[in-house]
Amino acid sequence: MTRKVAFITGGASGMGLAVAQALSSRSHEEWDIHIIDLNAEAGGRAATPLKSAHFHQTNVTDYASLVSAFERTWSISGRLDFVFANAGIVERDNFYEEHDLNSPPPPPNQLSIDINYKAVVNTSWLALHYFRKTFEKHGRGAVDAVLVMTASCGGLYPSEFCPMYSGSKAAVIQFNRAITVAYHHAGIRTFATCPGTIRTGLLNQDEWKSFRDEHFTPIETLVDAVVKLVDGGEIQDAKGKKVEGKNNWGLTVEVNGKNFYFREGPEFCDEHMEEIMKNTSMAAQLDRIEKTKRQSKEVTTNGA
């Protein structure tokens, strides 16, 4: 049995840890779990009870630190099957705070953007590199590479009290939609999840009290959705929309309550914009390249 390898940012708690636990406890396959987190104490506690788990203290906003985590993962496990770009925080500052009008205000604290979006970009960038190394070592057909990014319902609907958080999560959704064709062409299935209100360390206990109990999403719903994406194959959402296995990539998956839903991108404003975007899409270019290759092969075969 091939031992698969997972790289999970924000893996010491919350959704990252829950997914790590689910993969580690599977009976039909074995996983090396690499937990990536800044909190060393929590990371050690998270990794200790899991089978074949390793903790790497990492600042995901620091590129060199993130590279080091990928390098250590590769050194230990020699492959990569699943990357969960999950680390995230919510902003604590009041974006609308009033300042002395006699001088410009200080810059806003953009740490939420650095972690929620920039770190996801860097994690995805490095995932592509180490997935390619895995393909080279083990063969592309032997690896089902999966990249899942954690966005949020706040990326689909505006979260007015935390606009930088909301904007960063919306960026993750669009980023996934932008890279997914190229990554899929390279052999990697990418996804963005948009969890609803899950009781994690994102807020403290007092802050969670402002939410009604029935509005919380069980963390198990999120884990179930992520694991289904990792497993691949046919998948169906709560509204009955079915995605065949060959099309199980590039999805935006909203997770709320006990259900998950596939969310489409925005509608085109008119047929002209639809034509422009489709004709200039990477999918169209790749189709043209493949068509040219087939025609060239046919000419060569017929000429022979």
Salt bridges, closest charged atoms under 4 A:
GLU29 OE1 - LYS4 NZ 3.49
GLU29 OE2 - ARG26 NH1 2.66
GLU30 OE1 - ARG3 NH2 3.18
ASP32 OD1 - ARG3 NH1 3.34
GLU41 OE2 - ARG45 NH1 3.18
ASP81 OD2 - ARG79 NH2 2.78
ASP114 OD1 - LYS118 NZ 3.51
ASP144 OD2 - ARG189 NH2 2.89
ASP206 OD1 - LYS209 NZ 3.44
GLU207 OE2 - ARG92 NH1 2.47
ASP213 OD1 - ARG199 NH2 3.89
GLU214 OE2 - ARG212 NH2 2.49
ASP224 OD1 - LYS228 NZ 2.68
ASP231 OD1 - ARG26 NH1 2.78
GLU234 OE2 - LYS242 NZ 4.00
GLU254 OE1 - ARG263 NH1 2.63
GLU264 OE2 - LYS241 NZ 1.91
GLU271 OE2 - HIS272 NE2 3.86
GLU274 OE2 - LYS278 NZ 2.79
